[in-house]
Amino acid sequence: MVKEVFRLLPEYRVLHLGDTARNPYGNKSEKTLVRYALEDAEFLLNNGAKMLLIGCNTLSAAATESLRKEFIGIPIFDIITPAVKKVIQETKNKRVGIIGTRTTVVSGIYERLIRQINPEIKVFSQSCPLLVPLVEENWLKKPETKTIVKKYLQPLKMKQVDALVLGCSHYPFLEKIIQLKIGRKITLINPGREAVLELKKFLEGNSTLEKSLVREGEHRFFVSDYTAHFQELGQKWLERPLKVELAEISCKIG
């Protein structure tokens, strides 16, 4: 998602927090995820953030409403709602697929939101727990990764979906493999891209806020647990050098 912000909103300053000490989020309880989200948000706001863009599908599913109740007056954008709007636009046969972490899939958030808008659409979900560690190990071109992706996508191919939501922020790094294994005729939806487009539209409609957020100073990248591996991968993914800072995350909320 950060790469999409750089591409679509280059004039804005990014404060990014990678909660590396507590990831992966995909196997955590909703109660724990809400606590993490409140702590992460408080840290970013204390360091100068003026709005929040939740770059994680799992956290968006579990904690968006809690964040909006806690931080009233702060614009908060989740990653799921824009993807739901996009997949509804794109499907022709009203059969769509969702791939995500176990927590995102079990939450049923995509199915619920899609059916609220169009109950005729059939939604088929598939949890893909091995994909996040494969991406984080940078196994993007390994034959094992291709085999695992094919295995995960086979049930969705059998359901004849014509649009597929990449329901985890790691999955766009596997977009080429996913497209190859699901089929060229299937439309892939990148929630991060759709979320940034939604944010861009919001800023264009709020000129006063837009001017106040124009970048002053450098982008800042925080992690809750520093490793050289994270910095190496981050630089490769974003295609730019990164200065990574260690975040001390604490929370006085509830």
C-alpha positions as CSV (number, residue, x, y, z in Angstrom):
1,M,0.0,0.0,0.0
2,V,2.8,2.4,0.8
3,K,4.1,2.0,-2.8
4,E,0.6,3.0,-4.0
5,V,0.7,6.1,-1.8
6,F,4.1,7.1,-3.2
7,R,2.7,6.7,-6.7
8,L,-0.7,8.3,-6.3
9,L,-0.1,10.9,-3.6
10,P,3.6,11.8,-4.0
11,E,3.2,15.2,-2.3
12,Y,2.2,13.7,1.1
13,R,4.4,12.7,4.0
14,V,4.1,9.0,5.1
15,L,4.4,7.8,8.6
16,H,4.4,4.1,8.4
17,L,4.4,1.6,11.3
18,G,5.2,-2.0,10.8
19,D,4.3,-3.9,13.9
20,T,7.0,-6.5,13.3
21,A,7.1,-7.6,17.0
22,R,3.5,-8.8,16.9
23,N,3.0,-9.9,13.4
24,P,1.5,-11.9,11.8
25,Y,-1.9,-10.6,12.8
26,G,-3.8,-13.3,10.8
27,N,-3.9,-15.8,13.6
28,K,-4.8,-13.4,16.5
29,S,-8.2,-13.0,18.3
30,E,-10.4,-10.0,17.6
31,K,-9.9,-8.7,21.2
32,T,-6.1,-8.8,20.7
33,L,-6.3,-7.2,17.3
34,V,-8.4,-4.3,18.6
35,R,-5.9,-3.6,21.3
36,Y,-3.0,-3.7,18.9
37,A,-4.9,-1.4,16.5
38,L,-5.5,1.2,19.3
39,E,-1.9,1.1,20.4
40,D,-0.6,1.4,16.8
41,A,-2.9,4.3,16.0
42,E,-2.0,6.2,19.2
43,F,1.7,5.8,18.4
44,L,1.2,7.2,14.8
45,L,-1.0,10.1,16.0
46,N,1.5,11.0,18.7
47,N,4.2,11.2,16.0
48,G,2.3,13.6,13.8
49,A,-0.2,11.6,11.7
50,K,-3.3,13.6,10.7
51,M,-5.3,10.7,9.3
52,L,-5.0,6.9,9.4
53,L,-5.0,4.4,6.5
54,I,-5.2,0.8,7.8
55,G,-3.0,-1.2,5.5
56,C,-4.0,-4.6,6.8
57,N,-7.1,-6.5,5.8
58,T,-7.1,-8.5,9.1
59,L,-6.9,-5.3,11.2
60,S,-9.5,-3.6,9.0
61,A,-11.9,-6.4,9.6
62,A,-11.4,-6.6,13.3
63,A,-10.8,-3.0,14.5
64,T,-12.0,-0.3,12.1
65,E,-15.1,0.6,14.1
66,S,-13.2,0.6,17.4
67,L,-10.6,3.0,15.9
68,R,-13.4,5.3,14.7
69,K,-15.1,5.3,18.1
70,E,-11.8,6.0,20.0
71,F,-10.3,8.6,17.7
72,I,-13.3,10.8,16.8
73,G,-12.5,13.6,14.4
74,I,-9.6,11.7,12.8
75,P,-10.2,10.5,9.2
76,I,-9.8,6.8,9.2
77,F,-9.8,4.7,6.0
78,D,-10.0,0.9,6.0
79,I,-8.7,-1.3,3.2
80,I,-11.8,-3.5,2.8
81,T,-14.6,-1.2,1.8
82,P,-13.0,0.2,-1.4
83,A,-12.2,-3.3,-2.5
84,V,-15.8,-4.4,-2.0
85,K,-17.0,-1.5,-4.2
86,K,-14.5,-2.4,-6.9
87,V,-15.2,-6.2,-7.0
88,I,-18.9,-5.5,-7.3
89,Q,-18.2,-3.3,-10.3
90,E,-16.0,-5.8,-11.9
91,T,-17.9,-9.1,-11.6
92,K,-20.0,-10.0,-14.6
93,N,-21.2,-13.4,-13.6
94,K,-21.8,-12.4,-9.9
95,R,-19.4,-15.0,-8.6
96,V,-16.4,-13.5,-6.7
97,G,-13.5,-15.0,-4.8
98,I,-11.7,-13.7,-1.7
99,I,-8.3,-14.9,-0.5
100,G,-7.0,-13.8,2.9
101,T,-5.7,-14.8,6.3
102,R,-7.7,-17.1,8.5
103,T,-8.9,-14.2,10.6
104,T,-10.1,-12.2,7.6
105,V,-11.9,-15.1,6.1
106,V,-13.5,-16.3,9.4
107,S,-14.7,-12.7,10.0
108,G,-16.9,-12.9,6.9
109,I,-16.4,-9.2,6.4
110,Y,-16.1,-9.3,2.6
111,E,-19.2,-11.5,2.2
112,R,-21.3,-9.4,4.5
113,L,-20.4,-6.1,2.9
114,I,-20.8,-7.4,-0.7
115,R,-24.2,-9.0,0.1
116,Q,-25.4,-5.8,1.8
117,I,-24.9,-4.0,-1.6
118,N,-25.9,-6.8,-3.9
119,P,-27.3,-10.0,-2.4
120,E,-27.3,-11.7,-5.8
121,I,-23.5,-12.0,-5.8
122,K,-22.1,-15.3,-4.6
123,V,-18.9,-15.0,-2.5
124,F,-16.4,-17.8,-2.2
125,S,-13.6,-17.4,0.3
126,Q,-10.3,-19.2,0.8
127,S,-7.8,-18.8,3.6
128,C,-4.2,-18.9,2.5
129,P,-2.1,-19.0,5.7
130,L,1.2,-19.9,4.1
131,L,1.4,-17.0,1.7
132,V,2.4,-14.3,4.2
133,P,5.6,-16.2,5.4
134,L,6.5,-17.0,1.8
135,V,6.4,-13.3,0.9
136,E,8.3,-12.4,4.0
137,E,11.0,-14.9,3.1
138,N,11.1,-13.4,-0.4
139,W,10.2,-16.7,-2.0
140,L,8.3,-14.9,-4.7
141,K,9.9,-16.9,-7.6
142,K,10.3,-20.3,-5.9
143,P,8.6,-23.3,-7.5
144,E,7.2,-24.2,-4.0
145,T,5.4,-20.9,-3.9
146,K,3.8,-21.5,-7.3
147,T,2.7,-24.9,-6.2
148,I,1.1,-23.6,-3.0
149,V,-0.6,-20.7,-4.8
150,K,-2.1,-23.2,-7.3
151,K,-3.3,-25.4,-4.5
152,Y,-5.1,-22.5,-2.7
153,L,-6.7,-21.2,-5.8
154,Q,-8.0,-24.5,-7.2
155,P,-11.3,-24.4,-5.2
156,L,-12.0,-20.9,-6.5
157,K,-11.3,-21.9,-10.1
158,M,-13.8,-24.7,-9.6
159,K,-16.4,-22.2,-8.4
160,Q,-15.9,-20.2,-11.7
161,V,-15.3,-16.8,-10.1
162,D,-14.6,-14.0,-12.5
163,A,-13.1,-11.6,-9.9
164,L,-10.7,-12.2,-7.1
165,V,-9.9,-10.0,-4.1
166,L,-6.3,-10.2,-2.8
167,G,-7.4,-9.9,0.8
168,C,-4.1,-9.4,2.5
169,S,-1.5,-6.7,2.1
170,H,1.2,-9.3,1.3
171,Y,-0.6,-10.9,-1.7
172,P,0.0,-8.2,-4.3
173,F,3.6,-9.2,-4.2
174,L,2.4,-12.5,-5.6
175,E,0.1,-10.9,-8.1
176,K,1.8,-12.3,-11.2
177,I,1.8,-15.8,-9.9
178,I,-1.8,-15.5,-8.7
179,Q,-2.9,-14.2,-12.1
180,L,-1.2,-17.0,-13.9
181,K,-2.7,-19.7,-11.6
182,I,-6.2,-18.3,-11.4
183,G,-6.4,-17.5,-15.1
184,R,-5.9,-14.5,-17.3
185,K,-9.6,-13.8,-17.7
186,I,-10.1,-13.3,-13.9
187,T,-9.9,-9.7,-12.7
188,L,-7.7,-9.3,-9.6
189,I,-8.6,-6.6,-7.1
190,N,-5.8,-5.1,-5.1
191,P,-7.4,-3.6,-1.9
192,G,-4.4,-1.4,-1.2
193,R,-4.6,0.3,-4.5
194,E,-8.4,0.8,-4.2
195,A,-7.9,2.3,-0.6
196,V,-5.4,4.8,-1.8
197,L,-7.6,5.8,-4.7
198,E,-10.4,6.4,-2.2
199,L,-8.1,8.5,0.0
200,K,-7.1,10.5,-3.0
201,K,-10.7,11.2,-3.8
202,F,-11.4,12.2,-0.2
203,L,-8.5,14.7,-0.2
204,E,-9.5,16.2,-3.5
205,G,-12.9,16.9,-2.0
206,N,-11.5,18.4,1.2
207,S,-9.2,21.2,0.0
208,T,-8.5,22.7,3.5
209,L,-7.4,19.4,4.9
210,E,-5.5,18.6,1.8
211,K,-3.3,21.7,2.0
212,S,-2.6,21.1,5.7
213,L,-1.3,17.6,4.9
214,V,1.2,18.5,2.1
215,R,4.5,17.0,3.0
216,E,6.9,18.8,5.4
217,G,10.0,16.8,6.2
218,E,10.9,13.2,5.3
219,H,8.8,10.0,5.3
220,R,9.3,8.0,8.4
221,F,9.2,4.2,8.8
222,F,8.8,2.7,12.2
223,V,9.0,-0.9,13.3
224,S,8.2,-2.4,16.7
225,D,11.1,-4.9,16.3
226,Y,14.0,-4.0,14.1
227,T,15.6,-6.6,11.9
228,A,18.0,-6.2,9.0
229,H,15.8,-8.6,7.1
230,F,12.8,-6.3,7.3
231,Q,14.9,-3.3,6.1
232,E,16.3,-5.3,3.2
233,L,12.9,-6.5,2.1
234,G,11.3,-3.0,2.6
235,Q,14.0,-1.4,0.3
236,K,13.5,-4.1,-2.3
237,W,9.6,-3.8,-2.2
238,L,9.6,0.0,-2.2
239,E,12.6,0.4,-4.6
240,R,14.2,3.1,-2.5
241,P,16.5,3.3,0.5
242,L,14.8,3.2,3.9
243,K,15.8,4.7,7.3
244,V,14.0,2.4,9.7
245,E,13.3,3.6,13.3
246,L,12.4,1.5,16.3
247,A,9.0,2.3,17.8
248,E,8.2,2.0,21.4
249,I,4.5,1.2,21.4
250,S,2.5,1.7,24.6
251,C,-1.2,2.5,25.3
252,K,-3.1,4.3,28.0
253,I,-6.4,3.5,26.4
254,G,-8.9,1.4,28.5
